[in-house]
Amino acid sequence: MHKLMSGSLSVETPTVAIVGLPVALEGCKLVHLSDFHYDGVRLSEELLAEAIDASNAANPDLVLLTGDFVTDDPQPIHALAKRLKHLQSRGGTFAVLGNHDLHYRRSKAEIIQALSDVDIRVLWNQIAYPLHPQLALVGLPDFWSSEFNPALTLNQLDPTVPRIVLSHNPDSAEPLSKWRVDLQLSGHTHGGQVVLPKFGPVPQLVKSFYRSLPKPIRRKIPYLKSCYRAVKHWEWSEGFHRIGSNSLYVNRGLGTYLPGRFFCPPEVTVITLVSTPQITQFPS
């Protein structure tokens, strides 16, 4: 059942060019993990262990987690945190929360505390400098949270300072285009879960005709409504994208939902940062 739900792990290795990357960070490696949905059903212990081993094998400088640690009940975070504490990197592990991590009023505090107990720092409208004082790491609340207000945080940064932004939902790339974002890391979409070769993620195809369907038919097709509402920009459901002068990378995640994954393997992303020549203007 777990293999049917999740499929085999894929390790993706993109290289991302950043203007003004400090010389000391040329070639540094970031591991990006997302969407665990750790609840005893949607992520097997075997796959989780394989993902942690793959992360450690990359010998990363930083590990970055982009939310949805649990599905609904926050209780499983305590068991998950005991496993995530084995993630290794030079600069530590940093995280943001996803929409599922905010399902109950108690969820946010419980999840942050459990992760903090194993030295995983959750950023909520906060900036950190774990690798170098000239590379900011920005962590934002979930896009659907009432506290999502990127101006609060990003306006604190000088536009000349390179930054990596953690934001669970890739739809946030649209409002974030007002600011410089050298690399936004997101999850949330699970890559679409079901991908048709040559056509792309099924939810993206669904979106194109959902509104034209009569309501009685919409209700009879499983998962149709939830797929349509999950994200606006299904074209950003996985991989690397340019949004104006900003860059977005969307991880397919580790956990899943029914009907499972088809041509959409769960993902560990190992990102190598390199420098690129200075350009004259960024978003303010």
Buried (B, 14 or more C-beta within 10 A) or exposed (E): EBEEBBBEBBBBEBEBBBBBBBEEBEEBBBBBBBBBBBBEBBBBEEBBEBBBEBBBEBEBBBBBBBBBBBBEEBEBBBBBBEBBBEBBBEBBBBBBBBBBBBBEEEBBEBBBBBBEEBEBBBBBBBBBEBBBEBBBBBBBBBBBBEEBEBEEBBEEBEEEBBBBBBBBBBBBBBBBBBBBBBBBBBBBBBBBBBBEEEEBBBBBBBBEEBEEBEEEEEEEEEBBEEBBEBBBBBEBBBBBBEBEBBBBBBBBBBBBBEEBBBBBBBBBBBBBBEBEEEEEEBBE
